[in-house]
């Protein structure tokens, strides 16, 4: 069973790790068999599985359903699950939402947002719910951002993101996902935190990487984001493609400059 303690040890040892989103038992089993030790049941399922144009329509009950499916398929992975839009607006709401996902099989919950979440993160941690933060491009804020855009490009927003990351760690967050930020900022955040940082569109400088499974397997097609890579183009076998992804992340080969933002 992969644990948060192991992830912290890997950070100290500068051992990179690969993770993927998963939504069902079959793919979760395949991913675990090919060496994926960390999986996320993402609210990205709203787009990848349900056909919506954002993550906002996803419900807590749908997240719990998919979490149960993935846990059955991958009993030994470290399993993260997203708290979907407006299910953690207050600490009390976050407690109830997190309890449902933890009972469904999650090892920790992921929340999008910065300093405003510190009280919620602290109180969840005190109540035995590990928390993963999510900064940078936070898809639940798509209407605020005006689209899916790289974050932290100017000095002011980069400094604010770093302060948010430090605040989340101090509040008790034990992981951080950093999405769509320049490599230089990702390096600052990763070096400043003692907790592992998982990047997506943040360059190879983070402790781990995550991709949406449909992007990594070329299912998204022309709509795939720039930072993703279709590993099936290297091998027509899904198992081999997943193994290649894991190997490339662990060796620091992926992501390269083509799949990063400067």
N, C-alpha and C positions, 0 to 999 in steps of 0.2 A: 504494500500500500504506500503510495507516494504521499508525503506529508509536507506541511509548511516548513518544518524543521529542516528537511532535506533541501528544500528550495533555498533556504537561507545559507545552508552549507555550500550549495552549488555557487551561490553568489560570491561567497568568501573565497572559494576555490577558482573563481572565474570560469566555471563550467556552464556553458550556455545550454538552454533546453528549449524544446519545441512544443507548442500546444496548438490545438485546433478547436474550432467550434464543432459540436455534435448535437444532433436533435433526435436520434433514434437508436435503438439497441443494436441494430445490425452494423451501422457504421461505427458506433462506439466500440463494439467488439473488435472490428477490423483495425481501428486506430490503436487500441491498446495492444493488440498482437504485434503491431509493427513498431512499437516503442514509444508511442505518444503517452506520456505520463500525466499530462495536465490537459483537461478539457473544459470548455465553457459551453453551457447551454445559454446561448445568447438570445436576447430579444431580437437579434437579427433575423430570427425565424419568421418574423413578420414580413420581411422582404424575400428571404430565400425559400421559405416553405409555403407562405400564405399568399404571396403575390402582391402585397401592399407596397406603396412607394416610400414607406418610412417604418420605423419601429413602434410608432405611437399607438397603433390599434391593439398591440399584444396585451393580453390580460394575464393576471397573476395565475389564474387557474390553468391557462395554457402553458405557462412556464413550468408549473408544477407537474403537469402531465408529461412534458418532454424531459424534465429532470428525472422522473421515475423511469422513463424508457432508457435514458442514457446510463443511469446507474445500474440497471439490470444488465446492460451489455458490457459495461466496463467497471466491474466491482472494485478494482484496485487503483483506479486513477484518482488524482486529486481533482474533484469536480466543483467548478464554480457555476453559479447560476445568477443571471441578471435579475435584479428587481426592476420590473417594467415601469413605464411612465406613470407618474403620480401615484405610486404605491409606497413611497417613502417620504412624502412631503412633510410629515411630522414624525418625531421619534416613536410615538405610539403606533402610528400606521406602519412604520418600518418594522417594529417588533412583530406585529401580526403577520406581515408579509414574509419576513425572514423565517419565522417559525414554520410557515407552510412549505417553503422551499427546502428548509433543512430536514423536515420530516419526509420530504419527497426523495431525499438522498444527497442533497448538496453538502459539500464540506465547508463552503463559504459562499457569501453573497457578494455581488458586485453592484456598486452604486456610482452614478455619474454626477460629478460636481466637486466643488472645491471647499473653501473654508466654511461655507454655510452648513456643511454636513458634519462638522467636527463633533457636535454634541450627539448626533445620531450614531456616528461611528464609535464614539467612546462608550455610549450606553449599550449598543449592540455587543461590543467586545466584552463589556462587563457581564453581559448575560449569555456568554459562551457562544456567540455567533461571530466567527471570523469574517473580516470585511476586506474586500478588494476595492480600492478606489479606481476611478477612471477619469483621466484628464486629457486635454487636447481637444480633438474633435469628438465631442460627446453627441452621438446621434439623436438622443432624445431632445436635444436643444436645436435641432435643425431649423426650426422656425425663427429662433433667435439669431442664429448664424447666417440665415438667408441661403442655406445650401450646405453641401458637404465640402468644406474648405479647410486648407492647412491652417493650423493655429500656431500662435507664438512666433510669428515672423519678425515682429518689431520688438525693441528692447523692453518697452513697458509691459506688453502682454506676456513676454517670456519671463520677466521677473515675477509677474503675478502668478503665472503657472508654477514656477519653482516654489514660491511661498505657499501656494495651495498644497503642493505635494508634501512639503515639510509639515504643514499643519495636519494633513491627513495621517501622516506617519505618527506624529506626536499624539494624535487622538486615539491611535491603536490600530490603524489599518496595517495589514500584514502583507499586502501585495498592492501593486499599482499597475494598471494598464495605461499606456501612453500612446495615443493615436494621432497620426498625421501631424507631426511636428518636425521642424528642422533637426538634422542630425546633431548639430552643435548644442541645441537645447536638450535633446534627449540625453546626451553625454553628461551635461551638467546635472540633470535630475538624477540619473543613475548613480553618479559619483557622490551626490549629496545625501542619498537615502541609504539606510542600512537594510531596508526591506527590498526584495527582488522587484525589478521593474520589467514588465512584459511589453514589448513594442509591437505596434502594427502601423507601418508607414512611419517609423521613427528611426530607421537605419539599423545597423548591426551592433550598435554600441550598448544596447540594453541587455539585461541579463537573460531574457527569454524572448521568444517571438510567438505571435499567434496569427493565424489566418482563418478567415471564414472558409469552411470546408469546400463550398461550391466554387470559391475563387481558386483554391489550391488544386482543384480537379478540373478546372476549365468549364464548369457547368454554367457559370455566369455569362460566358461568351464575351461579346463586345462591351458589355456593361461592367466588366471587372475594373476595379480601381487600379490606378497606376502602380501602387506599391505591392500589388499581388503578383503571383506568378503561377502559371498553369504547369504543374509538375508532370502532368500526363503527356506533355509533348516530348518528354525525355524517354518515357516508357509507356506502353499502351496498357500496362497492368496497374490497377489501382493500388494494390499492395506495394508494388515496387515504387510507385510514385510517392506514397506516404513515407516509405523508408528513405527515399532520396531527400524529401523535405526535411525529415528529422536529421539526417546526416549533414545536410547543407547548413542547417541552423547551428548544430553543435560544432561544426568546423568554422563557423563564421563566414561561410561562402554566401549565404542568403540572410538578409537582403544585401544586394550590392548597390552601387551608386545609381543604377537604372531604376531601382525600386525604392529610392530614398529621396528626401527633400533637403535641399541645401539652404 
